Amino acid sequence: MSGEIQGAWFKAILGAMTAASSRFPAHQRTINSMREDTWYAWEDYVRMTAELHVALGDRAVEAIAQRSAMRTLPLARARGFDSVEKVFGDFDAVLRALVKDLPATDTTRTVAFMPLAAELESGSRLPAPLLLGTFRGFLMGFGKIVTEAKMTPKHTVRRYSLKWM
């Protein structure tokens, strides 16, 4: 089994992305028919985010993910991730709470966490701007001002460096 993502999260991210592009009416119809409390195929989510990333570009995807993460932070809080420390201290735990049976290749692990910074690594197939926007959105949802959010390729993974105040 490849994993499943909760409809609320799927709809928040991809619904905003399809609304920003009229080139994917079939995706929009699919998302409009989804229920927030139902689980959907992770592979569909990965495929659709890649297609929409190509159409929208890095900056738009990062902005959409940021806004969507802020709106859906209550999903993470409801599962006990109610502080910056709990979210970024073990980001993989957050992902596994939001995605059932997350494929090992799509994990995002915390490498280092400090009170005002975190380093994460991921081999995820999701677009890097989507992850950056999600990280920013979570931080902003906790009232933090993001002073740095960057991605650096490192062999077969990407390293994300985050700083806030």
N, C-alpha and C positions, 0 to 999 in steps of 0.2 A: 504494500500500500504506500502511496506517495504522499499522503498527508492531506489535511483539510483545514481550511481557514474559515473562521466565523463570518457569517454574512455581513454583520455590522462593520467589520474591518474591511472586508472586500468591497462593500458598497461605498464606504467613506472614501477610500483611496481611488478606486477605479471609477466610481460614479463621478467624482470631481474631474478626473482625467478625461473621461468621455464627454462630459459637458463642455470641456474646453476645446474639443475637436469634433467637428461635424462629419469627419471622415469615417466614423465607426458607429453607424446607427445600429448595427446588429449587436455590438457590445453594449450599447446603451439600453436596448430592449432587454437583453439578458440581465443586466444589473438592475433595471427597474422591476423585474419580476422576482428578484431575490428577497428572501426574508432575512431580517437581521439576526434572528435566533437560530438559523439553520447553518450547517457546515457545508462548504463547497470545496471542490478539488483545488488543491494547492497548485497543481500543474497548470490549470486554467488561469489562475492568478498570475503566475510567473510569465506565462505566454502573453497574456493581455498587457501586463505592465511593460514588457519588452516592446510590443507593437506600439503602444501609446507613447513610450519614451522616444522611439524613432520619430514619430509624428510631431511631438510637442517640444522636444529638446530638453537639455539638462536643466536650465533655469526654471522653466515652467513646471517640470516634474518635481524639482526640489521644493518650490513654493507650494505646490498642491499637497505634497506629502507633509510639509510642515503644518499647514492649516488643518489637514485631516488628522494628524497625530494629536494636535491640540484638542480637537473635537472628540476624539475617541479615547483620550486618556482615561476617562471614567471606566472603560473596559479593563484596562490594566489595574487601576486602583481597586476595582471590585474583586480582583484576584489577589489582592494583597500588595501590589506594587504601588505603594502610596507615598513614596519619597524618591528623591533623586538617587539616594544611596541604594535603595532596593531595585530601582530600574537599571541603573548603570553599574552597580556592583556585580551583577550577574545578568547581563542582557540576554544571554541565551535562555535563561529561565523565563523571561518575559515572552520571548518568541514561542517557547514551548507551551506557554499558557494560552497563547492566542492562536497557535497552529497545532492541531493534533497530528502526531506522527510526522513532525517536521523532518524532511530528509537531512541526513548528517551534512551533506554538502552545502546546505542553505543556512547553517547555523551562523550566529554572530556572537563571538565570545569576548568577554571582557578580559583584556590583558593586564590593565592597571586601572585602579580607581583611587582618586584622591578627592578631598573635599571640593575642589574647584576644577577638576579635570578628569578625563577618562581617555583610555586608549582601548579600541576594540579592533578585532580582526574578523574578517568574514570572507568566505569563498562563495557567498550567495550569488545565485543567478539573477537576483533582482538588480535593477540599475543602481549604480552608486549614488546618483542624485536622489533616488527614492529613499535610500537609507539615510543619507545626510539630512534630508528634510524631516524624516521621522525622528532622528535624534534631536534636531533643533526644536521640533514641535513638542516633544516630551519635555525638554528642558524649559521651554517657554511656558508650557502648561503648569510647571511648578514655580513660575514666577522668576526664572533665571534669565539673565541677559547673556546671550551667547557671544563670546568674544572671538572664538575660533571654531571652525568646523571644516576640516579638510580631510581628503582621502589621498593616500599614497599607495600606489601598487607595490606589492612586496611578494615576489615570486608568484605563487599561485593564489594568493589571497590579497585582500585590500586592507590597509591599516587606516582606521579612522581616528583622528585626533580631535578631541573636543575640549574646549575651555569655556568657562562661564564665571559669572559673578552674581 
